[in-house]
Amino acid sequence: MVMRLGWLPWIALAASCSDLPTGFDGSECGFPNADLVADEDGDGILFAHERDFDDDGDGLVNDRDRDADGDGLSDAEEIGTRLSICYPPQDSDGDGLADFRDVDSDNDGLRDDEELAGETYYLDPDTDRDGCLDGAEEALDGCSDPRDLAISVECGAERRGLVTFRWTGPPLPSVSLEVRVPDEGDRTHYAFGTIPHAVLPATGAELVPVDPGEPASFLMVETGATLIFGVEYFDVRAAALRTEGQLALLGPAGELIDQGRLLILGERSCSVRRP
């Protein structure tokens, strides 16, 4: 059986392939030539997976750099679990970038070397399991405000969260939630959607079906109503490990009446747009 993985669709992976077999020439893995099975730095990662990128900008291409991303962990330490040397190294956070090339292997907004020097684990995005991602603990005050949301980049999966606003002002004919994130074109780009999720008490407002591309809305919002919104992203191109945005609660005339904080954790590019 032929399996196809990642960005190398032409690699056929044979069940008989084993780590560094005697006389290994790449044919066991289905590579088209021996150059792709070279391992210049002896870290156990083939050139087919390292290539001649220089991820940490230190002047050494990945295939000659035993710490390709410069995160303080050797490439050999970041290979992870795999069936054989034929397979790409581990990508713990599913962001499309193998751990040995990813300075934030768990996409929690903290560099691996920051976590190695601190009290969090570099392969667990929520080390203390309190529901708040490690990179948001300080930035969002431990995720204590229900209006705030931390969301991480994970390619190939829908990413969403819930935020809650309690309206204490006078009754309003409508309110909506808008996601505001700096968009810098080629460097950063985000496509978000919001959904009216629930209201407490049930008579506190009316949910409005959301149109694609339009902010989620509630009608006839009463004083004391608790409004719960779903927030999800469809496309993201991030240039930083942590990107800050705003969750803007808008009144009937589009005026800002309340706000929460949005923290996007993780970098690189991916699309998770549903068909």
Secondary structure, 3 states (H helix, E strand, C coil): CCCCECCECCCCCCCCCCCCCCCCCCCCCCCCCHHHHCCCCCCCCCHHHHCCCCCCCCCCCHHHCCCCCCCCCCCHHHCCCCCCCCCCCCCCCCCCCCHHHCCCCCCCCCCHHHHHHCCCCCCCCCCCCCCCCHHHCCCCHHHCCCCCEEEECCCCCCEEEEEEEECCCCCEEEEEEEEECCCCCCCCEEEEEEEEEEEECHHHCEEECCCCCCCEEEEEECCCCEEEEEEEEEEEEECCCEEEEEEEEECCCCCEEEEEEEEEECCEEEECCCC
